[in-house]
Each structure stands twice: as structure tokens, then as C-alpha cells.
Amino acid sequence: MTRIRDILTTRGHAFVAAGLTLLVGGLLLGFTDITRVGVLLAALPLLSALNARRGNSSVEVTRTVHPARLVVDQGARVVVVLQNTSDRHTQLLLAEESVHLLLGDRPRFVLPSMVPGDIREVDYPIRSQVRGRFRLGPMTLRRQDPYGLATITTTLPGSIEILVLPRVEVLGNGRPRAGGLGTEGAIPHMVALHGEDDVAVRTYRDGDDLRRIHWPATAHRSELMVRQEDRPARRRAVIVLDSRTSGHQGSGSLGSFEWSVTAAASVAAHLFDHRYALHLVSSEAITEGTAAQTVEIDDALACLAMAQPGTLQQFDEVLHWAHPLTSAGGLVVAIATDHDESVLRRIAALRQPEGNGLLLLLDSATFGPARAEAPAGRASALAGLVAGAGWSTCVVTSGMSVAAAWNAVSARSPVTFGAGR
């Protein structure tokens, strides 16, 4: 139960103090009129507080965000629906929504009186320059008496979370050319919907091609059965993200870590468009238990939205989980920094002799506060070391776009990512 003194405003407390002073002074001096004025001044804010506390109404709030998932720097609108679920009229209310500072200012708006069952709808814009998960709500309703003597504040339960995805750069529309993809198969082959070796069949439907009739299944079931439509096998791509705090420099959108996250998201979207089965290996993917699983692009972007720099031990786990995934060959894309030669040798070992490896090596010094302009020296030497292990490499400096880095590394690769469809 809210105490009355907590409901009173500064004006209300002043009225009470003045009223008590006049009341005591009037009694001591014997002035009846002054005593009456003191009683009135002291009683008015107390009555206002009692009335405000008794006049509580039940209001429910729901929120909808359009679009539901945002990308960095993308605007959205939050639609807030409030309904009076009580059996009495509401008073004039001042509403304030709790919003993370990175999404914008806290919206405030006035709600007129609502009859029982009445619904009011308001909306406000949000925009984030930072990826991650943010909370909208709860909402605070403030009601004040006509004299400004008492204010009652109510916090409506309920809030929602929104996910701001990392920025995705377009890397081109070309389809990757087959070749050098390891035991996944160098030539596209056809598989059934339910496995590499099984043939999926279903009951014959009017209009089906008679050439697709599966006669053994037809004889076994005594009804016409047809083969399911085949589809090309999906090649595997493993994306490894180096999130070591010690290896990255810079902060915010200009830092090397944010560049790495944007690159991982862009490469994942590009390869998914070309029907690659994606494996994202990062600290967050290991924590969520999805590192060993094939992920859809939405899940990969959601995981990258929560990516944070970590420790060397966490990246050791990343490499530990990546090795079984790359042992069968396929495409390996690593995004790493030039911080440690020994770690780069371990990354180089991920590529199998019959597989294909692409390395985006960040020259971290150029992302630092000094923003070194000199040509990459150490980074180039380390890139040459990895290139000697059969990788296609590109040294990334501050200011280079993900698309430019990808075009450079893929141009040196036996897989042609910029070929026409």
C-alpha cells in the first residue's frame, strides 16, 4: 500500500505544513478563523491523496514492433495498445515508456480518460546504432489531482525484447563455382528430400510425371508411388570468428571487432544465398549449443547480434569445436586478427588438403586510436604464413569495406564467388 506522504507532491507537503502551522498558531492564540483555515489547508492535500489512491484503474498494455527484427541503423515503430480493463473510468494519465538509451529518448504521451473496455493506441519510433538485445518497457502511468497536491504513479507489468542484428553488406550475386570443396563433393549431385542415400516416395497425384513412378514401392504397396523431387546437395561452409579481446583494437562501429562481426554476418548471408549449409563457430554459438549444428541465416545473425569480445580460452574452445566440422573438407572462412602467430597456425590447420580456406586477417593496429597509415607489415607476413598452408588471404585495414575484402580474398581462391549465374 502506497503511503499518503509518498503520494503528496511538493505543493501538497507545503499545504500540509502551512495548515498545521496555522492550526497550532490559531489554537495557541485563540483565533478561531485562523484555526479553520489551518484545518482546511492541512485536510485538502490529505483528501486529494486519499482520492488519488482510491481511484486506481486497471490498464493493460501490449506492444508490437514493426519490423520485429532490426538491423543496425534501421528505424522501427513500436505500437503500444492500452486497454481499460476495470469497471470504472480512468482519469487523465501521463504515460512514460521505459526505453534503452541506445534506442532513443523515453517517449511520453497523454492518455485521455477511458471508459471501461476502451482502447487507446499510440506509437513511437526507435533506432539503434548498436547491435544487441534491448528491452522495451515497463510503462509508467502518472495521475495527478486537479490541484496538483497529490500524484499517484503506477508501473504497468510487461515488457518485450527486440533484437538488433549486425549490418550485412552485399557481397555480390554470383554463384560459387564448384571445385575443391573436399569430401562434400566437387561436382553437384542429386539427393532425395530425406537423405543422401534414401529415395523418398509419395502417393501418385493427378498430373505427376509417369516417368517418376517408383515401381518397387508401387509393387510393395499395391498403389502408384512416385519419387519426390530431387534437389542439389548443399555444400558445407564453416565460419570461424576470432573474438579475443587481446587481439582487437578500437571501439564502437570503427573497431576491429565490429568489423569482424559485420564480415561474419555478410559472409554467412552470402553463402546461405548460394545454398551452403552454414556452421557458425563462435563463443556465443558454443554457449548456445549450436556450433556443431547447421544453422539457418536468421539464427546465425541472431547469434552474431549478441557476439562480444572474449578470452583466449574461449577462442581455444572455438578452434576445438571447429576442427571436427572441417575434418571432412568443405569451405572454411576464418575472420581473425594478427595478434598471435601460434593461433594463426592453428587456424591454418583447419583447412583440409582437399578443402578450401579463406582468411580475412585484420591488421588490428590500423583500427587502434592512432589509426596507423603505414602498410601492413606484420599482418602481411602472417598472411603469407597462412597462404603457405594453402589458404587464400586478404589483409584488412581500417576503412576497408567487407565487400572489398571479400572480393580480394575470393579472387585468389579456386572457388569463384563472383561468377555469373
C-alpha positions in Angstrom: 0.0 0.0 0.0 1.4 3.4 -1.0 1.8 5.8 1.9 0.0 9.1 1.7 3.1 11.1 2.3 4.7 9.4 -0.7 1.7 10.5 -2.9 1.8 14.1 -1.9 3.7 16.5 -4.2 5.9 19.3 -3.1 2.9 21.6 -3.2 0.9 19.1 -1.2 3.6 18.9 1.5 3.7 22.7 1.6 -0.1 22.9 2.1 0.1 20.4 5.0 3.0 22.3 6.7 1.2 25.6 6.3 -2.1 24.2 7.5 -0.5 22.6 10.6 1.3 25.9 11.4 -1.9 27.9 11.2 -3.8 25.3 13.1 -1.3 25.3 16.0 -0.9 29.1 15.9 -4.7 29.6 15.9 -5.2 27.3 18.8 -2.5 29.0 20.9 -3.6 32.5 20.1 -7.3 31.7 20.2 -8.1 32.8 16.7 -10.9 30.5 15.5 -10.8 31.7 11.9 -7.1 31.0 11.6 -7.6 27.6 13.1 -10.3 26.8 10.5 -8.0 27.9 7.6 -5.3 25.7 9.0 -7.6 22.7 9.1 -8.7 23.3 5.6 -5.1 23.7 4.3 -4.0 20.5 6.1 -7.0 18.5 5.1 -7.2 19.4 1.4 -4.0 17.5 0.3 -4.8 14.6 2.5 -8.2 14.2 0.9 -6.6 14.6 -2.5 -4.2 11.8 -1.7 -6.9 9.5 -0.5 -9.0 10.1 -3.6 -6.0 9.6 -5.9 -5.1 6.3 -4.2 -8.7 5.1 -4.2 -9.2 6.0 -7.9 -6.8 3.3 -9.3 -8.0 1.7 -12.5 -6.7 -1.4 -14.2 -4.9 -0.7 -17.6 -3.3 -3.4 -19.7 -0.6 -2.7 -22.2 0.7 -4.7 -25.2 3.4 -3.8 -27.6 4.2 -4.7 -31.2 7.4 -3.7 -33.1 7.4 -3.3 -36.9 9.7 -4.8 -38.1 10.2 -7.4 -35.4 13.9 -7.7 -36.0 16.0 -4.6 -36.7 19.4 -4.1 -38.4 21.9 -1.6 -37.1 20.8 2.0 -38.1 17.4 0.7 -39.2 14.4 2.5 -37.8 11.2 0.9 -36.5 7.9 1.8 -34.9 6.6 0.5 -31.6 2.8 0.3 -31.4 1.5 0.4 -27.9 -2.1 -0.6 -27.2 -3.6 0.3 -23.8 -7.0 -1.1 -22.7 -9.0 -0.1 -19.6 -10.0 -3.5 -18.1 -11.6 -2.1 -15.0 -15.2 -1.3 -14.4 -14.6 2.5 -13.9 -13.5 5.4 -15.9 -9.8 6.3 -15.9 -8.6 9.8 -15.2 -6.3 11.8 -17.4 -3.0 10.0 -17.4 0.6 10.9 -18.3 2.4 7.8 -19.7 6.1 7.3 -19.9 7.7 4.2 -21.7 11.0 2.8 -20.4 13.3 2.5 -23.4 17.0 1.8 -23.5 19.1 4.9 -24.0 20.6 3.4 -27.2 17.2 3.2 -28.8 16.3 6.9 -28.3 14.6 9.2 -25.8 11.9 7.9 -23.5 8.6 8.6 -25.2 5.9 10.4 -23.1 2.3 11.0 -24.1 -1.0 11.9 -22.5 -3.8 9.4 -22.3 -7.3 10.9 -22.1 -10.0 9.4 -19.9 -11.1 5.9 -21.0 -14.4 4.3 -20.3 -14.4 0.6 -19.2 -13.2 -1.6 -22.1 -11.9 1.4 -24.1 -8.7 1.0 -26.1 -6.1 3.6 -27.0 -3.3 3.1 -29.4 0.0 5.2 -29.5 3.2 4.6 -31.3 6.8 5.9 -31.2 10.0 5.5 -33.3 13.2 3.7 -32.2 16.6 3.3 -33.9 19.8 1.7 -32.7 23.3 2.2 -33.9 24.5 -0.7 -31.8 23.6 -4.4 -32.3 22.3 -6.5 -29.4 19.2 -7.3 -27.4 17.2 -4.4 -25.8 14.1 -4.2 -23.6 11.1 -2.1 -24.2 9.0 -1.4 -21.1 7.6 -1.4 -18.5 5.4 1.7 -18.8 4.8 4.1 -16.0 1.4 5.9 -15.6 1.2 9.1 -13.6 -2.1 10.6 -12.4 -2.4 13.9 -10.6 -5.3 15.6 -8.8 -6.7 18.9 -10.3 -4.9 21.0 -7.7 -1.5 19.4 -8.1 -1.4 18.3 -4.5 -1.1 14.5 -4.9 0.4 12.3 -7.6 -0.1 8.5 -7.9 2.4 6.5 -10.0 1.7 3.1 -11.4 4.0 0.8 -13.2 2.2 -1.5 -15.7 3.7 -5.0 -15.8 5.0 -6.4 -19.0 7.8 -5.7 -21.4 9.3 -7.1 -24.6 12.7 -7.6 -26.0 13.9 -6.6 -29.5 16.9 -7.9 -31.3 19.1 -5.6 -33.4 21.0 -7.6 -36.0 24.5 -6.8 -37.3 24.8 -4.9 -40.5 25.0 -7.1 -43.6 26.9 -5.9 -46.7 26.0 -7.2 -50.1 29.0 -9.3 -51.5 27.7 -9.9 -55.0 25.1 -12.1 -56.7 27.5 -14.6 -58.3 27.0 -18.3 -57.6 30.1 -20.1 -56.2 31.7 -22.4 -58.7 32.2 -26.0 -57.6 35.7 -27.3 -57.1 38.0 -28.0 -54.3 35.2 -28.5 -51.7 36.6 -31.7 -50.2 34.6 -34.8 -49.4 31.4 -32.8 -49.6 31.7 -33.4 -53.4 33.4 -31.4 -56.1 30.5 -31.9 -58.5 26.9 -31.1 -57.6 24.9 -34.3 -57.1 21.3 -35.0 -56.5 19.8 -36.2 -53.2 16.4 -37.1 -52.0 14.5 -35.0 -49.5 15.1 -37.4 -46.7 18.7 -38.3 -47.1 21.7 -38.7 -49.3 21.1 -42.4 -50.0 17.4 -42.9 -49.4 14.7 -42.4 -52.1 11.7 -40.5 -50.8 8.4 -41.6 -52.3 4.8 -40.5 -52.0 1.4 -41.4 -53.3 0.7 -40.7 -57.0 -1.3 -37.5 -57.7 -3.1 -36.4 -60.8 -0.7 -34.6 -63.1 2.5 -36.3 -61.8 5.0 -37.3 -64.5 4.7 -41.0 -65.1 8.4 -41.3 -65.6 8.8 -40.6 -61.8 6.8 -43.7 -60.8 8.8 -45.8 -58.3 7.9 -49.3 -59.4 9.4 -51.3 -56.4 7.4 -49.1 -54.0 4.3 -49.4 -56.2 4.6 -53.2 -56.2 5.1 -53.3 -52.4 2.2 -51.1 -51.5 -0.2 -52.0 -54.4 -0.7 -48.4 -55.3 1.1 -46.0 -57.6 4.0 -44.3 -55.8 6.3 -41.6 -57.3 9.7 -40.3 -56.4 9.9 -37.0 -54.7 11.5 -34.1 -56.4 15.3 -34.2 -56.0 17.3 -31.2 -55.1 21.1 -30.4 -55.2 23.2 -31.3 -52.2 24.2 -28.4 -50.0 27.9 -27.9 -49.6 29.2 -27.1 -46.2 30.8 -23.8 -45.1 32.3 -23.3 -41.7 32.7 -19.6 -40.5 35.1 -19.1 -37.6 35.0 -15.8 -35.7 38.0 -14.7 -33.7 36.7 -12.7 -30.7 39.8 -12.4 -28.5 39.7 -9.1 -26.6 43.5 -9.1 -26.7 43.5 -9.2 -30.5 41.1 -6.4 -31.3 41.5 -2.7 -31.1 39.3 0.3 -31.5 35.8 0.7 -30.1 32.2 1.0 -31.4 31.4 0.7 -35.1 35.0 1.7 -36.1 36.6 -1.1 -34.0 38.1 -4.2 -35.4 35.7 -6.5 -33.5 32.6 -4.8 -35.0 34.2 -5.1 -38.5 34.7 -8.8 -37.8 31.0 -9.3 -36.8 29.8 -7.4 -39.8 32.1 -9.6 -42.0 30.8 -12.8 -40.5 27.2 -11.8 -40.9 27.8 -10.7 -44.6 29.7 -13.8 -45.5 27.0 -16.0 -43.8 24.2 -14.3 -45.7 26.1 -14.5 -49.0 26.9 -18.2 -48.6 23.4 -19.0 -47.5 22.0 -17.4 -50.6 24.2 -19.8 -52.6 22.7 -22.8 -50.7 25.6 -23.6 -48.5 24.9 -25.4 -45.2 26.3 -23.0 -42.6 28.2 -23.7 -39.5 28.9 -20.7 -37.3 31.6 -21.3 -34.8 31.9 -18.5 -32.2 31.9 -18.2 -28.4 28.2 -17.5 -28.4 27.4 -20.4 -30.7 29.2 -22.8 -28.3 27.4 -21.4 -25.4 24.0 -21.8 -27.1 25.0 -25.3 -28.3 24.6 -24.6 -32.0 28.3 -24.7 -33.0 28.1 -28.3 -34.3 24.7 -27.7 -36.0 23.8 -26.4 -39.4 22.1 -23.1 -38.8 19.7 -21.0 -40.8 20.7 -17.5 -41.6 18.2 -16.0 -39.2 19.7 -18.0 -36.3 23.3 -17.1 -37.4 22.5 -13.4 -37.5 20.8 -13.6 -34.1 23.8 -15.3 -32.6 26.1 -12.7 -34.1 23.9 -9.9 -32.8 24.9 -11.0 -29.3 28.6 -11.5 -30.0 31.0 -10.0 -27.5 34.8 -10.0 -27.2 36.1 -12.9 -25.1 39.2 -14.5 -23.6 41.9 -16.6 -25.3 40.5 -19.7 -23.5 37.1 -19.1 -25.2 38.8 -18.9 -28.6 40.6 -22.2 -27.8 37.2 -23.7 -27.4 36.1 -22.2 -30.8 39.1 -23.9 -32.5 38.4 -27.1 -30.7 34.8 -27.2 -32.0 35.8 -26.1 -35.5 38.2 -29.0 -36.1 35.6 -31.8 -36.3 33.5 -29.7 -38.7 36.3 -29.0 -41.1 37.8 -32.5 -41.0 35.6 -33.6 -43.9 36.8 -30.8 -46.1 34.5 -28.1 -47.4 34.8 -24.3 -47.3 36.4 -22.7 -44.2 36.1 -18.9 -43.8 38.1 -17.5 -40.8 38.0 -13.9 -39.6 40.9 -13.3 -37.3 43.4 -10.7 -36.1 47.2 -10.6 -36.4 47.7 -10.8 -32.6 49.2 -14.2 -32.3 51.2 -16.3 -34.8 50.6 -19.5 -32.9 46.9 -19.1 -33.0 47.1 -18.4 -36.8 49.0 -21.6 -37.3 46.1 -23.4 -35.5 43.6 -21.7 -37.8 45.7 -22.7 -40.8 45.4 -26.3 -39.7 41.6 -26.2 -40.0 41.8 -26.4 -43.8 42.0 -30.0 -45.1 44.2 -30.7 -48.2 41.2 -31.2 -50.4 39.2 -28.3 -48.9 39.2 -24.6 -49.4 40.1 -21.9 -46.9 39.6 -18.1 -47.0 41.2 -15.9 -44.3 40.3 -12.3 -43.6 43.2 -11.2 -41.5 42.7 -7.9 -39.6 45.7 -5.5 -39.2 44.5 -4.6 -35.8 47.0 -1.7 -35.4 45.1 0.3 -38.1 41.9 0.1 -36.0 43.5 1.5 -32.9 43.4 5.1 -31.6 46.5 6.1 -33.7 45.0 4.6 -36.9 48.3 3.8 -38.4 48.6 4.6 -42.0 51.7 2.6 -42.8 51.4 -0.5 -45.0 50.7 -3.7 -43.1 54.0 -5.3 -42.2 53.4 -7.9 -39.5 49.9 -8.7 -40.8 51.3 -9.2 -44.3 53.9 -11.6 -43.0 51.4 -13.6 -41.1 49.0 -13.7 -44.1 51.9 -15.1 -46.1 52.4 -17.8 -43.5 48.8 -18.9 -43.7 48.8 -18.6 -47.5 51.7 -21.1 -47.5 49.3 -23.6 -45.9 47.0 -23.3 -48.9 44.7 -20.5 -47.8 43.5 -17.6 -49.8 44.2 -14.5 -47.6 43.4 -10.8 -47.5 44.9 -8.3 -45.1 42.1 -6.0 -43.8 42.9 -2.4 -42.7 40.7 0.2 -41.1 38.3 1.7 -43.6 38.2 -1.3 -46.0 34.7 -2.5 -46.7 33.7 -6.1 -46.2 32.7 -6.3 -49.9 36.2 -5.2 -51.0 37.9 -7.6 -48.6 35.7 -10.5 -49.8 36.3 -9.7 -53.5 40.1 -9.7 -52.8 40.2 -13.0 -50.9 37.8 -14.8 -53.2 39.7 -13.6 -56.3 42.7 -15.6 -55.1 40.5 -18.7 -54.4 39.8 -21.7 -56.6 36.2 -21.1 -55.8 35.0 -18.2 -57.9 32.4 -16.3 -55.9 31.8 -13.6 -58.5 30.9 -15.7 -61.4 27.6 -15.2 -63.2 24.7 -17.4 -62.6 
